[in-house]
């Protein structure tokens, strides 16, 4: 049990403040490598001023995720961007979630879970979520990253009907050589999913089974340069699909 030395009040403002994402789909589908040396120059967005009530910032996790915007719900953020000269289109429901899944980025309790994963297992060490110069976090030491992280969140692609799988299902070895699961499904969006996978098992065979659906573990394009260790680089990069 850890207790703050001062009184802290935390309250939800989700009914008052909305969150938006502004991104370029070509940054994902074009194979952007997660750095600012992007094939599409969007640096002008850094100097964009939409007024004092609208807060915007680069998504610190990786370059292809674009901008994050916080604004009161009564403000039409899309219209504000258009007035500022930014050409945007409204993405269909689920599009941004598909983008995150293709990039291997999990969000929220439903996908990450509460107390179920170490920060490095959800790729926090690759997405600026962990300060490696910090001595210790509560209950966890960054020095543990010197060892190979055996479980990581990976993008999945279903080679079957995704309606037949559900979140939190165990993922098994398709050859039946392992009696225990090699991972757990954390989310489903169309033909793509997120899974917390055992890396040694995935490297021996990137194909696995969720329920009765054959599934493939894939490597998102931004991991080309960002991942320095050799644990993941053998995985196949995610292919393009016409229908997500």
N, C-alpha and C positions, 0 to 999 in steps of 0.2 A: 504494500500500500504506500503510495506517494501522495503527499499533500502540499499544495502551494502555500507559500508563506503570506500571501495576500488574498483578499477576497476577489474572485473572478466570476463575472456573470456571463454566461453564454446563452444566447437565445437564437432561435431560427428566424431568418429574414427571407425565407424562400417565397413567402407570399408577397413580399414587397420588392425584392430584387431578383432580376432574371440574369441568366448566364447565356452568352452567345459565343459561338466560335466562327471565325472568318478564316477560311483556308482555301488553298488552290488544290483541287483534286489531282492535277498533273504532278504535284509534288509527291504524291503517293504512287499513282499509276505510272509516272515517268521514271520511277526509281531514284528519287532524291535520296541523298546519303545523310540527311540529318544535320548538315552544317549550313552555314550562311553562304557558302560558295554554291548557291543554288542555281539551277538552270533558269529560274524565273526570279527577276529582281523585284522584290516586294519591300525594299528598304524604306520606300516612301511612307509605308504604314507606320513606321516608328515615330514619325513626326506628326501623325494625324491628330487633330484636336477636334473632338466632338462636343466640347462643352464640359463644364465642371461636374455635371451630374453623371457623366458617362466615363467609366474607368476602363482603360484598355492596356493590355500588355502582351508581349510575346509569350506564347506558351513555353515555359522554361523546360519542358520535358524533351522536346525535339522540334527542329525547324519545320517539318512538314505539317505539324498541327496548327500552324498559323497564329492567329491572335485569339486571346480570350477577352471578352467584354463583360463588364458588370454594369448594369443600369437599372433604374427603377422600371417596374413593369409597365407603367403608363407611357413610357417613352417608346416611340417607334424607332428602334435602332437601325433597322434596314433603311428606312427613309433618311435618317441622319447620315448614314454612310453614303447614300446616293447623292444627297445634297453636297457632301464633301468631295464628290467626284469619284467615288470608288464604285466600279462596276461590279455588282454582285447579283446573284440569283438565289432564291430561296431553295434550300436543299430539301428533298422529300424526307418524310419521317424515317428515321433509321439510318440515313446516309452517314452521318458523323460517327455513329456507333460502328458501322461497317469499316469506316476509315481507321478507327482505333483498333479494331480487331485485326485488320490487315497489318497494322504496325506493331501488334503485340502489346498494346497499352491497356491496362485494366484500370477501372475507376470504381470507387464506391464500395460499400459493404457487400453488396450482392456479388461482385466479381472478385474482390480482394479477400473478403471475409474479415472477421474480427479475431485477431490473435491467432490466425491459422497459418500465416506465412511470414518468413523473415523479409526484411526490406529488399535484400538482394534477389530473393526468389521472385519478386514482382518487377525485377529489372530496375530497382531504385538506384543502383550504382551506375546504370547507363543513362538515366533520365534526370540527372541533377537532383535527385531526391535525398541523396546521402552525401554528407560532407566528410570526405576521407581524411581531412586534417583534424577532425574532431576526435578527441581522445576516446570518449565513450558515449553511447546513448544509454538511456535507461533500459537495462536488461539485454543490451546487445552491444558488441564491440565491432567497429568497422574493420579491425584487424582480422576478423574472421574471413574477410574477402580474399586474403592471401591464399586461402585454400580454394579449391574448385567448388563452385556452387553446384550441387548435384540436382537441384530442382529449380526450374525457371518457368515463368509464364511464356508460352509460345502461341503464335497463331496456328489455327487448325483449319483445314479445308475438308469439307465432307464430300465423299464420293458416293452419295446416296441421298435419300430423302431426309432433310434436316428436321422435318416435323416428327421424326421417330426418335429424336434425342432430346434430352432435357438437362438443364444446368445441374451441376453437382453430381452427375453420373460418373461412376468410375470408368477409367479408360484402361483397356487391357491390351496385352501383347497379342497381335493377330495370329502368331504361331503357336500360342498356347503354352509357351515354355516357362512363363512366369505365373505363379499361383496368386500373387498379389497384384493389385492395380499398378500400372506404371505412371498414372496421372489421374487428374480429376478435371472434369469439364466445368469451367467457371462461367461460361456465357455462350449464347447462340444468337447469331444474326444472319439470316439467310443461309448461304452455303459456307459461311465462315464462323469460327468460334475461337474461344480462348481456353487454353488448358494449362494447368500447372503440371508440368511434365518432368519426369526423371530423365536427365540428360544422357547418362550412359545407356539407358534403355532405348532412347530415341535414336542415338547414333548407331546402334546396332541394327535398327530397322525403323525408318521414319513413318512407316504405316502402322496403324493401330486400329482398335475397334471401340466404338462408343455405342453401347446397346448392341444393335445388329448392323450398324452402319460403318463401313470402312472409312477411315479418317487418315489424313496425311498431316504430319507436323511440318511446318514450313518456316523459313527464315525471312523476316521482313527486310526490304532493301536497305534501310538505314543502318542495319547491322554490319554492312560491308566494312566501314571504316571505324565505327564506334566500338565494336567488339574486338578487343585486342587478344583475348585468350583464344585457345584453339578448341574450346569445348563445343562451340556452336557452329563454327564456320563450315563444317562439312554438310550442313543441311541445305536442301534445295531452296532457292528463292521462290517467293510466292508468285504463281503465274497469274495472268489476267483472266477474268471471267466476264462475259457479257452481262450476265444477270447475277447480282449479288443476293 
